[in-house]
Amino acid sequence: MPTVIAHHEVKDTDHWLASSRREAFFGPLGVTNIRTFVDPQNRTRVAVQMDVADLDALMAAMASPEAADAMAHDGVLPETVVFLVEA
């Protein structure tokens, strides 16, 4: 089960941190151990670290309208999303 880090920018960090949409979206995909991070130099830059059971399923889900809705709800700027996969 690889660990994945996704970093991106958000409109409102406090809203993003408080949101439950992350777990609601990723949970059914078998994603566990979701941890959040905030850049102390620029609070609009954030990241999640998570354990991913099926990387292909995660990447397919990220292209879905549900992912777009979740990101919009959380204030994620989709053009800034970068995924890093444990090597």
Buried (B, 14 or more C-beta within 10 A) or exposed (E): BEEBBBBBBBEEBEEBBEBEBBEEBBEEBEBEEEEBEBEEEEBBBBBBBBBBEBBEBBEEBBEEEBBEEBBEBBBBEEEEBEBEEEE
